Amino acid sequence: MYNNYGASYQEQRLQQMMEQKQLKDFMRMYSNLVSRCFEDCVSDFTSNTLNDKELTCVNRCTLKNMKLNERIGQRFAEENAKLMEDQAKMGR
Amino acid sequence: MFGGVFGGSQKPVGQAAPGGMGGGMGQAQMDPNAQLAAAEQEMEMVTDMFARLGDLCYKKCLIQRYSDEELTKAESVCTDRCVAKYFQVNRDVSEKLAKLSQANQ
């Protein structure tokens, strides 16, 4: 019934899957950052290059949003851990 | 396990099932392929939830003018509460849904 690939094969596939997901996740974060900072910072279309104001804005926007993501990640992990603890309690 | 999502140094979250919808019981006897698929689905769910949460709290909490590159005190506090409340809403909705679907059976 089960495929006898062995544990190492499954581990390998899991590893592969995780790497793919992490890459996808990073790409999503990246494109999200670009759209946020574009939307929040770029509004002057009298030139085809970013002006100084827009450049500073984009810089700050990138850094600030990364800090925001980090903070959300920390809180998310805490809440998630709490949730799982509750579920483990309910399961018993 | 979700190192990429949580910025590295966090302790691993293990197998996560937000909202109590995972239903990963009896994993010991499961087909390893099914187990893998379940893990994948679970991870998909967590990362998806995280992405939506990020978008929501950005919209709700960040002052989108960038006079500075630091999160202000107000923005930080707002973010913490935003995450906590998001989880609360998740829990509430899933409880209500469970009750409703039970009543409908």
N, CA and C atoms of all chains as a GROMACS GRO file, in nm:
protein
  591
    1MET      N    1   0.082  -0.119   0.000
    1MET     CA    2   0.000   0.000   0.000
    1MET      C    3   0.086   0.125   0.000
    2TYR      N    4   0.180   0.131   0.092
    2TYR     CA    5   0.267   0.249   0.096
    2TYR      C    6   0.382   0.232  -0.001
    3ASN      N    7   0.425   0.343  -0.055
    3ASN     CA    8   0.546   0.338  -0.137
    3ASN      C    9   0.666   0.326  -0.046
    4ASN      N   10   0.751   0.232  -0.079
    4ASN     CA   11   0.865   0.211   0.009
    4ASN      C   12   0.986   0.293  -0.033
    5TYR      N   13   0.967   0.422  -0.037
    5TYR     CA   14   1.079   0.508  -0.074
    5TYR      C   15   1.176   0.525   0.041
    6GLY      N   16   1.129   0.502   0.162
    6GLY     CA   17   1.214   0.523   0.279
    6GLY      C   18   1.202   0.665   0.329
    7ALA      N   19   1.244   0.683   0.454
    7ALA     CA   20   1.226   0.810   0.522
    7ALA      C   21   1.309   0.920   0.457
    8SER      N   22   1.427   0.885   0.409
    8SER     CA   23   1.516   0.990   0.359
    8SER      C   24   1.458   1.054   0.233
    9TYR      N   25   1.389   0.972   0.152
    9TYR     CA   26   1.328   1.026   0.031
    9TYR      C   27   1.219   1.128   0.067
   10GLN      N   28   1.139   1.090   0.166
   10GLN     CA   29   1.033   1.181   0.210
   10GLN      C   30   1.091   1.310   0.267
   11GLU      N   31   1.198   1.293   0.344
   11GLU     CA   32   1.263   1.410   0.402
   11GLU      C   33   1.314   1.504   0.295
   12GLN      N   34   1.369   1.442   0.191
   12GLN     CA   35   1.422   1.520   0.080
   12GLN      C   36   1.311   1.600   0.013
   13ARG      N   37   1.200   1.531  -0.007
   13ARG     CA   38   1.088   1.600  -0.073
   13ARG      C   39   1.034   1.713   0.012
   14LEU      N   40   1.029   1.689   0.142
   14LEU     CA   41   0.983   1.792   0.234
   14LEU      C   42   1.077   1.913   0.228
   15GLN      N   43   1.205   1.882   0.229
   15GLN     CA   44   1.307   1.987   0.222
   15GLN      C   45   1.288   2.070   0.095
   16GLN      N   46   1.268   1.998  -0.016
   16GLN     CA   47   1.248   2.064  -0.145
   16GLN      C   48   1.127   2.155  -0.141
   17MET      N   49   1.021   2.100  -0.085
   17MET     CA   50   0.896   2.175  -0.079
   17MET      C   51   0.914   2.302   0.003
   18MET      N   52   0.984   2.288   0.115
   18MET     CA   53   1.006   2.404   0.202
   18MET      C   54   1.086   2.512   0.130
   19GLU      N   55   1.186   2.467   0.056
   19GLU     CA   56   1.269   2.565  -0.015
   19GLU      C   57   1.187   2.639  -0.120
   20GLN      N   58   1.105   2.562  -0.191
   20GLN     CA   59   1.019   2.625  -0.292
   20GLN      C   60   0.926   2.727  -0.228
   21LYS      N   61   0.868   2.686  -0.116
   21LYS     CA   62   0.773   2.774  -0.049
   21LYS      C   63   0.841   2.901   0.001
   22GLN      N   64   0.962   2.882   0.053
   22GLN     CA   65   1.033   2.998   0.105
   22GLN      C   66   1.068   3.096  -0.006
   23LEU      N   67   1.103   3.042  -0.120
   23LEU     CA   68   1.134   3.127  -0.234
   23LEU      C   69   1.009   3.203  -0.278
   24LYS      N   70   0.900   3.130  -0.286
   24LYS     CA   71   0.774   3.191  -0.327
   24LYS      C   72   0.734   3.301  -0.229
   25ASP      N   73   0.754   3.270  -0.103
   25ASP     CA   74   0.721   3.363   0.003
   25ASP      C   75   0.804   3.490  -0.007
   26PHE      N   76   0.930   3.470  -0.036
   26PHE     CA   77   1.019   3.585  -0.050
   26PHE      C   78   0.977   3.670  -0.170
   27MET      N   79   0.943   3.604  -0.280
   27MET     CA   80   0.902   3.679  -0.398
   27MET      C   81   0.774   3.757  -0.372
   28ARG      N   82   0.686   3.697  -0.295
   28ARG     CA   83   0.561   3.765  -0.263
   28ARG      C   84   0.590   3.888  -0.177
   29MET      N   85   0.678   3.871  -0.080
   29MET     CA   86   0.714   3.982   0.008
   29MET      C   87   0.775   4.095  -0.074
   30TYR      N   88   0.862   4.056  -0.167
   30TYR     CA   89   0.932   4.153  -0.250
   30TYR      C   90   0.835   4.233  -0.338
   31SER      N   91   0.747   4.162  -0.405
   31SER     CA   92   0.658   4.234  -0.496
   31SER      C   93   0.558   4.318  -0.417
   32ASN      N   94   0.524   4.271  -0.300
   32ASN     CA   95   0.437   4.348  -0.212
   32ASN      C   96   0.502   4.479  -0.171
   33LEU      N   97   0.630   4.469  -0.138
   33LEU     CA   98   0.707   4.585  -0.096
   33LEU      C   99   0.714   4.687  -0.209
   34VAL      N  100   0.739   4.637  -0.330
   34VAL     CA  101   0.748   4.726  -0.446
   34VAL      C  102   0.615   4.798  -0.467
   35SER      N  103   0.505   4.723  -0.462
   35SER     CA  104   0.379   4.793  -0.488
   35SER      C  105   0.344   4.892  -0.378
   36ARG      N  106   0.372   4.855  -0.252
   36ARG     CA  107   0.345   4.949  -0.145
   36ARG      C  108   0.424   5.077  -0.163
   37CYS      N  109   0.552   5.064  -0.185
   37CYS     CA  110   0.637   5.183  -0.191
   37CYS      C  111   0.614   5.262  -0.319
   38PHE      N  112   0.577   5.192  -0.424
   38PHE     CA  113   0.543   5.266  -0.546
   38PHE      C  114   0.417   5.348  -0.522
   39GLU      N  115   0.319   5.281  -0.467
   39GLU     CA  116   0.192   5.349  -0.446
   39GLU      C  117   0.205   5.466  -0.348
   40ASP      N  118   0.284   5.444  -0.241
   40ASP     CA  119   0.294   5.546  -0.137
   40ASP      C  120   0.389   5.660  -0.174
   41CYS      N  121   0.482   5.635  -0.263
   41CYS     CA  122   0.588   5.735  -0.284
   41CYS      C  123   0.588   5.801  -0.421
   42VAL      N  124   0.540   5.732  -0.522
   42VAL     CA  125   0.555   5.786  -0.657
   42VAL      C  126   0.424   5.847  -0.705
   43SER      N  127   0.430   5.978  -0.730
   43SER     CA  128   0.307   6.044  -0.776
   43SER      C  129   0.335   6.150  -0.880
   44ASP      N  130   0.463   6.177  -0.904
   44ASP     CA  131   0.501   6.283  -0.997
   44ASP      C  132   0.545   6.221  -1.128
   45PHE      N  133   0.471   6.245  -1.234
   45PHE     CA  134   0.507   6.185  -1.363
   45PHE      C  135   0.548   6.290  -1.465
   46THR      N  136   0.617   6.394  -1.417
   46THR     CA  137   0.671   6.493  -1.510
   46THR      C  138   0.810   6.452  -1.559
   47SER      N  139   0.859   6.343  -1.503
   47SER     CA  140   0.989   6.294  -1.546
   47SER      C  141   0.985   6.142  -1.542
   48ASN      N  142   1.077   6.077  -1.614
   48ASN     CA  143   1.074   5.930  -1.614
   48ASN      C  144   1.172   5.869  -1.513
   49THR      N  145   1.232   5.953  -1.430
   49THR     CA  146   1.315   5.900  -1.322
   49THR      C  147   1.261   5.949  -1.188
   50LEU      N  148   1.296   5.875  -1.083
   50LEU     CA  149   1.252   5.914  -0.949
   50LEU      C  150   1.324   6.042  -0.908
   51ASN      N  151   1.251   6.137  -0.854
   51ASN     CA  152   1.320   6.256  -0.803
   51ASN      C  153   1.370   6.230  -0.661
   52ASP      N  154   1.442   6.327  -0.606
   52ASP     CA  155   1.506   6.306  -0.475
   52ASP      C  156   1.406   6.271  -0.366
   53LYS      N  157   1.297   6.342  -0.370
   53LYS     CA  158   1.194   6.320  -0.268
   53LYS      C  159   1.141   6.176  -0.275
   54GLU      N  160   1.116   6.135  -0.396
   54GLU     CA  161   1.064   6.000  -0.415
   54GLU      C  162   1.166   5.895  -0.374
   55LEU      N  163   1.291   5.922  -0.405
   55LEU     CA  164   1.398   5.828  -0.368
   55LEU      C  165   1.408   5.811  -0.217
   56THR      N  166   1.409   5.923  -0.145
   56THR     CA  167   1.415   5.914   0.002
   56THR      C  168   1.293   5.839   0.053
   57CYS      N  169   1.180   5.873  -0.004
   57CYS     CA  170   1.056   5.808   0.040
   57CYS      C  171   1.064   5.657   0.018
   58VAL      N  172   1.110   5.616  -0.098
   58VAL     CA  173   1.119   5.473  -0.128
   58VAL      C  174   1.215   5.403  -0.031
   59ASN      N  175   1.326   5.470  -0.003
   59ASN     CA  176   1.421   5.415   0.093
   59ASN      C  177   1.360   5.393   0.230
   60ARG      N  178   1.298   5.495   0.279
   60ARG     CA  179   1.235   5.485   0.412
   60ARG      C  180   1.122   5.383   0.411
   61CYS      N  181   1.046   5.386   0.302
   61CYS     CA  182   0.933   5.294   0.290
   61CYS      C  183   0.980   5.150   0.297
   62THR      N  184   1.087   5.118   0.225
   62THR     CA  185   1.140   4.982   0.225
   62THR      C  186   1.180   4.938   0.365
   63LEU      N  187   1.260   5.023   0.430
   63LEU     CA  188   1.310   4.988   0.563
   63LEU      C  189   1.196   4.974   0.663
   64LYS      N  190   1.107   5.071   0.656
   64LYS     CA  191   0.998   5.072   0.753
   64LYS      C  192   0.906   4.951   0.735
   65ASN      N  193   0.877   4.920   0.612
   65ASN     CA  194   0.789   4.806   0.588
   65ASN      C  195   0.854   4.674   0.625
   66MET      N  196   0.987   4.667   0.611
   66MET     CA  197   1.055   4.546   0.655
   66MET      C  198   1.049   4.532   0.807
   67LYS      N  199   1.060   4.645   0.874
   67LYS     CA  200   1.046   4.641   1.020
   67LYS      C  201   0.905   4.600   1.060
   68LEU      N  202   0.810   4.652   0.985
   68LEU     CA  203   0.670   4.616   1.013
   68LEU      C  204   0.651   4.465   0.996
   69ASN      N  205   0.702   4.412   0.885
   69ASN     CA  206   0.690   4.268   0.860
   69ASN      C  207   0.752   4.186   0.972
   70GLU      N  208   0.866   4.232   1.018
   70GLU     CA  209   0.936   4.161   1.124
   70GLU      C  210   0.852   4.157   1.251
   71ARG      N  211   0.797   4.272   1.285
   71ARG     CA  212   0.716   4.281   1.406
   71ARG      C  213   0.592   4.193   1.395
   72ILE      N  214   0.526   4.201   1.280
   72ILE     CA  215   0.408   4.118   1.259
   72ILE      C  216   0.446   3.970   1.270
   73GLY      N  217   0.562   3.935   1.214
   73GLY     CA  218   0.609   3.797   1.221
   73GLY      C  219   0.627   3.751   1.364
   74GLN      N  220   0.684   3.836   1.448
   74GLN     CA  221   0.704   3.800   1.588
   74GLN      C  222   0.571   3.777   1.658
   75ARG      N  223   0.481   3.871   1.642
   75ARG     CA  224   0.349   3.858   1.706
   75ARG      C  225   0.274   3.738   1.652
   76PHE      N  226   0.285   3.719   1.521
   76PHE     CA  227   0.217   3.605   1.457
   76PHE      C  228   0.265   3.473   1.518
   77ALA      N  229   0.396   3.461   1.534
   77ALA     CA  230   0.451   3.338   1.591
   77ALA      C  231   0.400   3.317   1.732
   78GLU      N  232   0.394   3.423   1.810
   78GLU     CA  233   0.345   3.412   1.948
   78GLU      C  234   0.199   3.368   1.952
   79GLU      N  235   0.118   3.436   1.871
   79GLU     CA  236  -0.025   3.403   1.869
   79GLU      C  237  -0.049   3.261   1.819
   80ASN      N  238   0.028   3.224   1.720
   80ASN     CA  239   0.015   3.090   1.663
   80ASN      C  240   0.051   2.983   1.765
   81ALA      N  241   0.156   3.010   1.842
   81ALA     CA  242   0.197   2.916   1.946
   81ALA      C  243   0.087   2.903   2.051
   82LYS      N  244   0.028   3.017   2.086
   82LYS     CA  245  -0.080   3.018   2.185
   82LYS      C  246  -0.198   2.934   2.134
   83LEU      N  247  -0.231   2.958   2.007
   83LEU     CA  248  -0.343   2.887   1.945
   83LEU      C  249  -0.322   2.737   1.949
   84MET      N  250  -0.200   2.696   1.917
   84MET     CA  251  -0.174   2.552   1.914
   84MET      C  252  -0.175   2.490   2.052
   85GLU      N  253  -0.130   2.569   2.149
   85GLU     CA  254  -0.135   2.523   2.287
   85GLU      C  255  -0.281   2.495   2.327
   86ASP      N  256  -0.367   2.591   2.293
   86ASP     CA  257  -0.510   2.575   2.324
   86ASP      C  258  -0.567   2.452   2.256
   87GLN      N  259  -0.529   2.432   2.131
   87GLN     CA  260  -0.582   2.319   2.058
   87GLN      C  261  -0.534   2.187   2.118
   88ALA      N  262  -0.408   2.186   2.162
   88ALA     CA  263  -0.355   2.065   2.224
   88ALA      C  264  -0.432   2.034   2.353
   89LYS      N  265  -0.465   2.139   2.426
   89LYS     CA  266  -0.541   2.121   2.550
   89LYS      C  267  -0.680   2.065   2.520
   90MET      N  268  -0.744   2.122   2.415
   90MET     CA  269  -0.878   2.078   2.380
   90MET      C  270  -0.879   1.934   2.331
   91GLY      N  271  -0.770   1.895   2.268
   91GLY     CA  272  -0.762   1.759   2.213
   91GLY      C  273  -0.760   1.651   2.320
   92ARG      N  274  -0.718   1.690   2.440
   92ARG     CA  275  -0.706   1.590   2.546
   92ARG      C  276  -0.831   1.575   2.629
   93MET      N  277   1.068   2.566   1.150
   93MET     CA  278   1.003   2.514   1.030
   93MET      C  279   0.966   2.626   0.933
   94PHE      N  280   0.909   2.734   0.987
   94PHE     CA  281   0.871   2.844   0.900
   94PHE      C  282   0.969   2.959   0.912
   95GLY      N  283   1.095   2.923   0.913
   95GLY     CA  284   1.200   3.021   0.936
   95GLY      C  285   1.193   3.141   0.844
   96GLY      N  286   1.164   3.116   0.718
   96GLY     CA  287   1.162   3.226   0.623
   96GLY      C  288   1.055   3.328   0.656
   97VAL      N  289   0.944   3.280   0.703
   97VAL     CA  290   0.832   3.369   0.728
   97VAL      C  291   0.855   3.454   0.852
   98PHE      N  292   0.918   3.394   0.952
   98PHE     CA  293   0.926   3.463   1.079
   98PHE      C  294   1.059   3.530   1.103
   99GLY      N  295   1.132   3.552   0.997
   99GLY     CA  296   1.254   3.630   1.008
   99GLY      C  297   1.365   3.560   1.083
  100GLY      N  298   1.375   3.430   1.069
  100GLY     CA  299   1.493   3.360   1.117
  100GLY      C  300   1.489   3.315   1.261
  101SER      N  301   1.528   3.402   1.355
  101SER     CA  302   1.565   3.357   1.488
  101SER      C  303   1.448   3.312   1.576
  102GLN      N  304   1.328   3.313   1.524
  102GLN     CA  305   1.216   3.270   1.606
  102GLN      C  306   1.224   3.120   1.635
  103LYS      N  307   1.166   3.080   1.747
  103LYS     CA  308   1.158   2.937   1.772
  103LYS      C  309   1.060   2.874   1.675
  104PRO      N  310   1.087   2.749   1.637
  104PRO     CA  311   1.003   2.687   1.535
  104PRO      C  312   0.858   2.675   1.581
  105VAL      N  313   0.770   2.689   1.487
  105VAL     CA  314   0.629   2.688   1.520
  105VAL      C  315   0.572   2.547   1.517
  106GLY      N  316   0.650   2.454   1.466
  106GLY     CA  317   0.603   2.316   1.461
  106GLY      C  318   0.492   2.302   1.360
  107GLN      N  319   0.402   2.209   1.381
  107GLN     CA  320   0.294   2.195   1.284
  107GLN      C  321   0.180   2.286   1.324
  108ALA      N  322   0.150   2.378   1.239
  108ALA     CA  323   0.054   2.482   1.272
  108ALA      C  324  -0.078   2.456   1.202
  109ALA      N  325  -0.185   2.478   1.275
  109ALA     CA  326  -0.317   2.464   1.214
  109ALA      C  327  -0.409   2.573   1.266
  110PRO      N  328  -0.397   2.692   1.210
  110PRO     CA  329  -0.479   2.803   1.260
  110PRO      C  330  -0.628   2.777   1.241
  111GLY      N  331  -0.704   2.814   1.337
  111GLY     CA  332  -0.848   2.802   1.326
  111GLY      C  333  -0.900   2.662   1.350
  112GLY      N  334  -0.813   2.571   1.380
  112GLY     CA  335  -0.857   2.436   1.410
  112GLY      C  336  -0.918   2.365   1.292
  113MET      N  337  -0.867   2.391   1.171
  113MET     CA  338  -0.924   2.329   1.054
  113MET      C  339  -0.831   2.224   0.996
  114GLY      N  340  -0.716   2.208   1.057
  114GLY     CA  341  -0.616   2.118   1.000
  114GLY      C  342  -0.661   1.973   1.000
  115GLY      N  343  -0.704   1.925   1.113
  115GLY     CA  344  -0.754   1.790   1.122
  115GLY      C  345  -0.649   1.684   1.094
  116GLY      N  346  -0.527   1.707   1.136
  116GLY     CA  347  -0.421   1.611   1.106
  116GLY      C  348  -0.411   1.504   1.212
  117MET      N  349  -0.511   1.420   1.223
  117MET     CA  350  -0.512   1.317   1.328
  117MET      C  351  -0.445   1.190   1.277
  118GLY      N  352  -0.398   1.113   1.371
  118GLY     CA  353  -0.343   0.982   1.338
  118GLY      C  354  -0.232   0.988   1.236
  119GLN      N  355  -0.141   1.082   1.252
  119GLN     CA  356  -0.037   1.099   1.152
  119GLN      C  357   0.058   0.981   1.148
  120ALA      N  358   0.067   0.908   1.259
  120ALA     CA  359   0.162   0.799   1.266
  120ALA      C  360   0.130   0.690   1.164
  121GLN      N  361   0.000   0.666   1.140
  121GLN     CA  362  -0.037   0.558   1.049
  121GLN      C  363  -0.061   0.607   0.907
  122MET      N  364  -0.042   0.738   0.885
  122MET     CA  365  -0.076   0.791   0.753
  122MET      C  366   0.026   0.754   0.648
  123ASP      N  367  -0.022   0.742   0.527
  123ASP     CA  368   0.065   0.728   0.411
  123ASP      C  369   0.161   0.847   0.407
  124PRO      N  370   0.289   0.819   0.392
  124PRO     CA  371   0.386   0.930   0.395
  124PRO      C  372   0.360   1.036   0.289
  125ASN      N  373   0.306   0.994   0.175
  125ASN     CA  374   0.275   1.092   0.072
  125ASN      C  375   0.162   1.184   0.114
  126ALA      N  376   0.062   1.122   0.176
  126ALA     CA  377  -0.050   1.202   0.225
  126ALA      C  378  -0.004   1.296   0.336
  127GLN      N  379   0.087   1.246   0.415
  127GLN     CA  380   0.143   1.326   0.524
  127GLN      C  381   0.213   1.449   0.468
  128LEU      N  382   0.288   1.426   0.362
  128LEU     CA  383   0.360   1.534   0.296
  128LEU      C  384   0.262   1.637   0.240
  129ALA      N  385   0.158   1.585   0.176
  129ALA     CA  386   0.057   1.674   0.119
  129ALA      C  387  -0.010   1.756   0.228
  130ALA      N  388  -0.036   1.690   0.342
  130ALA     CA  389  -0.100   1.761   0.453
  130ALA      C  390  -0.009   1.871   0.506
  131ALA      N  391   0.119   1.837   0.517
  131ALA     CA  392   0.216   1.937   0.565
  131ALA      C  393   0.221   2.056   0.469
  132GLU      N  394   0.217   2.024   0.340
  132GLU     CA  395   0.222   2.130   0.239
  132GLU      C  396   0.101   2.220   0.249
  133GLN      N  397  -0.015   2.158   0.264
  133GLN     CA  398  -0.138   2.235   0.272
  133GLN      C  399  -0.138   2.324   0.395
  134GLU      N  400  -0.090   2.268   0.504
  134GLU     CA  401  -0.085   2.341   0.629
  134GLU      C  402   0.006   2.462   0.618
  135MET      N  403   0.119   2.439   0.554
  135MET     CA  404   0.215   2.547   0.539
  135MET      C  405   0.160   2.655   0.448
  136GLU      N  406   0.093   2.609   0.343
  136GLU     CA  407   0.030   2.702   0.250
  136GLU      C  408  -0.068   2.792   0.326
  137MET      N  409  -0.145   2.728   0.413
  137MET     CA  410  -0.246   2.802   0.489
  137MET      C  411  -0.182   2.906   0.581
  138VAL      N  412  -0.076   2.864   0.647
  138VAL     CA  413  -0.010   2.956   0.741
  138VAL      C  414   0.054   3.074   0.668
  139THR      N  415   0.123   3.044   0.558
  139THR     CA  416   0.187   3.154   0.486
  139THR      C  417   0.084   3.247   0.424
  140ASP      N  418  -0.024   3.190   0.378
  140ASP     CA  419  -0.132   3.270   0.320
  140ASP      C  420  -0.192   3.361   0.426
  141MET      N  421  -0.217   3.304   0.542
  141MET     CA  422  -0.274   3.380   0.653
  141MET      C  423  -0.179   3.493   0.693
  142PHE      N  424  -0.051   3.460   0.694
  142PHE     CA  425   0.049   3.560   0.730
  142PHE      C  426   0.053   3.675   0.630
  143ALA      N  427   0.043   3.641   0.502
  143ALA     CA  428   0.048   3.744   0.398
  143ALA      C  429  -0.073   3.837   0.409
  144ARG      N  430  -0.188   3.777   0.432
  144ARG     CA  431  -0.310   3.859   0.444
  144ARG      C  432  -0.303   3.948   0.567
  145LEU      N  433  -0.253   3.890   0.675
  145LEU     CA  434  -0.237   3.967   0.798
  145LEU      C  435  -0.145   4.087   0.776
  146GLY      N  436  -0.034   4.062   0.705
  146GLY     CA  437   0.060   4.170   0.678
  146GLY      C  438  -0.004   4.284   0.602
  147ASP      N  439  -0.082   4.248   0.501
  147ASP     CA  440  -0.150   4.350   0.421
  147ASP      C  441  -0.250   4.429   0.504
  148LEU      N  442  -0.325   4.356   0.585
  148LEU     CA  443  -0.429   4.421   0.665
  148LEU      C  444  -0.368   4.519   0.765
  149CYS      N  445  -0.266   4.475   0.836
  149CYS     CA  446  -0.210   4.561   0.940
  149CYS      C  447  -0.131   4.678   0.881
  150TYR      N  448  -0.079   4.657   0.761
  150TYR     CA  449  -0.016   4.771   0.692
  150TYR      C  450  -0.122   4.877   0.662
  151LYS      N  451  -0.235   4.831   0.613
  151LYS     CA  452  -0.341   4.927   0.579
  151LYS      C  453  -0.398   4.993   0.702
  152LYS      N  454  -0.411   4.917   0.810
  152LYS     CA  455  -0.475   4.971   0.930
  152LYS      C  456  -0.381   5.057   1.013
  153CYS      N  457  -0.253   5.024   1.015
  153CYS     CA  458  -0.165   5.084   1.117
  153CYS      C  459  -0.056   5.177   1.066
  154LEU      N  460  -0.010   5.156   0.945
  154LEU     CA  461   0.104   5.235   0.903
  154LEU      C  462   0.061   5.370   0.846
  155ILE      N  463   0.128   5.474   0.892
  155ILE     CA  464   0.106   5.606   0.832
  155ILE      C  465   0.189   5.611   0.706
  156GLN      N  466   0.123   5.613   0.592
  156GLN     CA  467   0.195   5.590   0.467
  156GLN      C  468   0.256   5.719   0.410
  157ARG      N  469   0.330   5.789   0.496
  157ARG     CA  470   0.395   5.911   0.446
  157ARG      C  471   0.547   5.910   0.459
  158TYR      N  472   0.601   5.833   0.544
  158TYR     CA  473   0.744   5.807   0.555
  158TYR      C  474   0.830   5.930   0.578
  159SER      N  475   0.807   5.999   0.688
  159SER     CA  476   0.897   6.106   0.728
  159SER      C  477   1.018   6.045   0.797
  160ASP      N  478   1.014   5.916   0.815
  160ASP     CA  479   1.112   5.847   0.898
  160ASP      C  480   1.116   5.701   0.854
  161GLU      N  481   1.223   5.630   0.890
  161GLU     CA  482   1.225   5.488   0.855
  161GLU      C  483   1.192   5.398   0.974
  162GLU      N  484   1.166   5.458   1.088
  162GLU     CA  485   1.133   5.380   1.207
  162GLU      C  486   0.982   5.370   1.224
  163LEU      N  487   0.940   5.258   1.282
  163LEU     CA  488   0.800   5.248   1.322
  163LEU      C  489   0.779   5.341   1.440
  164THR      N  490   0.674   5.419   1.437
  164THR     CA  491   0.647   5.503   1.554
  164THR      C  492   0.589   5.416   1.664
  165LYS      N  493   0.588   5.474   1.784
  165LYS     CA  494   0.530   5.403   1.898
  165LYS      C  495   0.385   5.361   1.868
  166ALA      N  496   0.311   5.459   1.816
  166ALA     CA  497   0.170   5.432   1.787
  166ALA      C  498   0.155   5.320   1.684
  167GLU      N  499   0.239   5.323   1.582
  167GLU     CA  500   0.231   5.219   1.479
  167GLU      C  501   0.266   5.082   1.537
  168SER      N  502   0.365   5.079   1.623
  168SER     CA  503   0.404   4.951   1.684
  168SER      C  504   0.293   4.893   1.769
  169VAL      N  505   0.237   4.978   1.853
  169VAL     CA  506   0.128   4.932   1.940
  169VAL      C  507   0.010   4.886   1.856
  170CYS      N  508  -0.021   4.964   1.755
  170CYS     CA  509  -0.131   4.930   1.665
  170CYS      C  510  -0.107   4.794   1.601
  171THR      N  511   0.016   4.770   1.556
  171THR     CA  512   0.049   4.643   1.491
  171THR      C  513   0.029   4.525   1.585
  172ASP      N  514   0.078   4.540   1.709
  172ASP     CA  515   0.060   4.431   1.807
  172ASP      C  516  -0.088   4.399   1.826
  173ARG      N  517  -0.165   4.504   1.842
  173ARG     CA  518  -0.308   4.482   1.864
  173ARG      C  519  -0.375   4.426   1.740
  174CYS      N  520  -0.330   4.474   1.625
  174CYS     CA  521  -0.386   4.428   1.498
  174CYS      C  522  -0.371   4.277   1.485
  175VAL      N  523  -0.253   4.226   1.516
  175VAL     CA  524  -0.229   4.082   1.505
  175VAL      C  525  -0.315   4.005   1.605
  176ALA      N  526  -0.317   4.056   1.729
  176ALA     CA  527  -0.395   3.987   1.832
  176ALA      C  528  -0.543   3.982   1.793
  177LYS      N  529  -0.592   4.092   1.743
  177LYS     CA  530  -0.734   4.097   1.707
  177LYS      C  531  -0.766   4.011   1.586
  178TYR      N  532  -0.673   4.006   1.494
  178TYR     CA  533  -0.692   3.923   1.376
  178TYR      C  534  -0.710   3.777   1.418
  179PHE      N  535  -0.628   3.734   1.513
  179PHE     CA  536  -0.640   3.597   1.562
  179PHE      C  537  -0.772   3.577   1.636
  180GLN      N  538  -0.810   3.678   1.711
  180GLN     CA  539  -0.938   3.669   1.783
  180GLN      C  540  -1.054   3.652   1.686
  181VAL      N  541  -1.053   3.734   1.580
  181VAL     CA  542  -1.159   3.724   1.480
  181VAL      C  543  -1.158   3.587   1.414
  182ASN      N  544  -1.038   3.539   1.382
  182ASN     CA  545  -1.025   3.406   1.325
  182ASN      C  546  -1.090   3.299   1.412
  183ARG      N  547  -1.057   3.305   1.540
  183ARG     CA  548  -1.108   3.208   1.634
  183ARG      C  549  -1.261   3.216   1.644
  184ASP      N  550  -1.309   3.339   1.656
  184ASP     CA  551  -1.452   3.361   1.669
  184ASP      C  552  -1.527   3.306   1.548
  185VAL      N  553  -1.478   3.344   1.430
  185VAL     CA  554  -1.547   3.301   1.309
  185VAL      C  555  -1.545   3.150   1.296
  186SER      N  556  -1.432   3.088   1.326
  186SER     CA  557  -1.426   2.943   1.309
  186SER      C  558  -1.516   2.872   1.410
  187GLU      N  559  -1.526   2.931   1.532
  187GLU     CA  560  -1.617   2.872   1.631
  187GLU      C  561  -1.761   2.882   1.584
  188LYS      N  562  -1.797   3.001   1.535
  188LYS     CA  563  -1.934   3.022   1.487
  188LYS      C  564  -1.966   2.929   1.372
  189LEU      N  565  -1.872   2.918   1.280
  189LEU     CA  566  -1.894   2.830   1.165
  189LEU      C  567  -1.912   2.686   1.208
  190ALA      N  568  -1.830   2.643   1.304
  190ALA     CA  569  -1.840   2.506   1.352
  190ALA      C  570  -1.977   2.481   1.413
  191LYS      N  571  -2.022   2.579   1.491
  191LYS     CA  572  -2.152   2.565   1.555
  191LYS      C  573  -2.262   2.558   1.450
  192LEU      N  574  -2.255   2.647   1.352
  192LEU     CA  575  -2.356   2.651   1.247
  192LEU      C  576  -2.360   2.521   1.168
  193SER      N  577  -2.244   2.470   1.134
  193SER     CA  578  -2.243   2.349   1.052
  193SER      C  579  -2.290   2.229   1.134
  194GLN      N  580  -2.266   2.234   1.267
  194GLN     CA  581  -2.319   2.129   1.353
  194GLN      C  582  -2.471   2.132   1.357
  195ALA      N  583  -2.524   2.256   1.367
  195ALA     CA  584  -2.669   2.272   1.376
  195ALA      C  585  -2.737   2.229   1.247
  196ASN      N  586  -2.666   2.241   1.137
  196ASN     CA  587  -2.725   2.210   1.007
  196ASN      C  588  -2.721   2.061   0.973
  197GLN      N  589  -2.657   1.984   1.058
  197GLN     CA  590  -2.645   1.843   1.024
  197GLN      C  591  -2.765   1.761   1.066
   0.00000   0.00000   0.00000
